[in-house]
Structures are given as structure tokens and as C-alpha cells.
């Protein structure tokens, strides 16, 4: 049975408690301390710091009301009214770690598509020749291995080397 002044003050205190608790992600005990602080400010007459709106009986009634209503579902309020932190990423780069973009060549120095095609064909032909040379060398080593004696100390390491290559 509060008058308008007490009712307004109680709802303002509950709003302040809720706002501060959610901003700080405070636990239930910390939030209760915030409520007690605001109730103490409004139950002692010390102008300009506090104004005596409530007496001791009112403070007990408000505390019991808050416990039975607000703090009974406090975890739900905390979950619903706090922003969910998905990822907190902090990057630490010094001044020396600035990534600079690659400067492209001027268009006057670039090659045409026909020049690029010729260069690409030459590169492919060169790779094919190197592969053919490697296959010929392997065939030659295989032939030498087949002809060599296994017990010969001179050809033994050669056979091991050929077997590792294949």
C-alpha cells in the first residue's frame, strides 16, 4: 500500500538495479547488493546525497517482493537481457607487421594473351622434356641394375639408390 511517490521510487530503483545488473553481467548476489545500496540511499535522510522515502518496514517489504519475483527468475533475465558474446578476437600486430599490397606492373609492360600462350606452351614443352629425360635415366639405371651383380660392393649402393628413386 504505497503512495505514488513510494511506488514511483520503488519502480525506479528496480529499473536501475536491472539496468546496472545486466550491463555488468552481475550475479544474483552482486545484483542484490546493488538493490540494497539503492534502498539504503532512499531510506536515510541526508540531503543532497539521499532522501528518506522508505522506512525500515518498507525496505523489508520491497526486499521480500524483489526476492519472490525478480530474483526468483534472475538467471532468465540475465540470459534474455545480456548480449551473447560469440567471439572475442584480438589481433596483436606491431608497426613492422603492416601488410602492403603488391604493386602491379603498368599495362605498358604487361604481355598480350598471345605472348602469354606462347610462353605457357614453351613452359609445358620444357616440363615434358625434363620428364622424358628423367624417365630415360630411370630406364638406364634399371638396365644397369639388372646387369649388375648383387654381391658386388661397387654396385650395391647404386642399386639402393635406384630403388629409392623408384
Buried (B, 14 or more C-beta within 10 A) or exposed (E): EBEEEBEEBBEEBBEBBBEBBBEEEBEBEEBBEBBBBBBEBBBEEEEEEBBEBBEEEBBEBBBEEBBEEBBEEBEEBBEEEBEEEEEEEEEEEEEEEEEEEEEEEEEEEEEEEEEEEEEEEEEEEEEEEEEEEEEEEEEEBBEEBEEBEEEEEEBEEBBEEBEEEE
